[in-house]
Structure formats: C-alpha cells, structure tokens
Amino acid sequence: MMSATSTLALTHFVTLADSFDKNKVTPGVLGFIVFAVIGGAVWLLMKSMNKHMKKVDFEEQPEGGEAGTTASSAATAPEPKTS
C-alpha cells in the first residue's frame, strides 16, 4: 500500500510530466557527452583488446599422439631447490 507522501509525490511528477511537449524533448548536451564517453571507452577497449590478441601465440596440437608429451615433460622437470 502506498503512503500519502508517495501518492502526493507521484501526482506531482505526473502533472510535471504533462507540461513537457513530447515532440520537443531532446537528450541535450549531457546526453551527447554520455554517449561520446561511452563511445570513447568502447574504442579504447577495442584498441587494448587488439593489442593483447596480437601477443597471443596459439598453435593447435595435432590430433596424433603428441598430446601426452607436455605432461611427460612436466613430470621429468627438476624440482626447484629450497634453502
């Protein structure tokens, strides 16, 4: 159930919203600035992603029996010395 204060606030905002001409309301300068900042952030993220993706050196292993060679080489690696 709504309180009297919230009902009064809603009726005040509804009458305020009716006073605007719906054909003349635009986002304005603030809307443009927000849109431009979001566009700039997406551009910077894409630029960074491309830089990081160029560093990736991915070679797919063949379907043959070479898949187990990485596990066996890791098992024979010497253990680090602890002092």
Secondary structure as the mmCIF struct_conf table of DSSP 4:
data_model
#
loop_
_struct_conf.conf_type_id
_struct_conf.id
_struct_conf.beg_label_comp_id
_struct_conf.beg_label_asym_id
_struct_conf.beg_label_seq_id
_struct_conf.end_label_comp_id
_struct_conf.end_label_asym_id
_struct_conf.end_label_seq_id
HELX_RH_AL_P HELX_RH_AL_P1 ALA A 4 ASP A 18
TURN_TY1_P TURN_TY1_P1 SER A 19 SER A 19
BEND BEND1 PHE A 20 PHE A 20
TURN_TY1_P TURN_TY1_P2 LYS A 22 LYS A 24
HELX_RH_AL_P HELX_RH_AL_P2 GLY A 28 LYS A 55
HELX_LH_PP_P HELX_LH_PP_P1 GLU A 60 PRO A 62
BEND BEND2 GLU A 63 GLY A 64
HELX_RH_3T_P HELX_RH_3T_P1 GLY A 65 GLY A 68
HELX_RH_AL_P HELX_RH_AL_P3 THR A 69 ALA A 75
BEND BEND3 THR A 76 ALA A 77
HELX_LH_PP_P HELX_LH_PP_P2 PRO A 78 LYS A 81
#
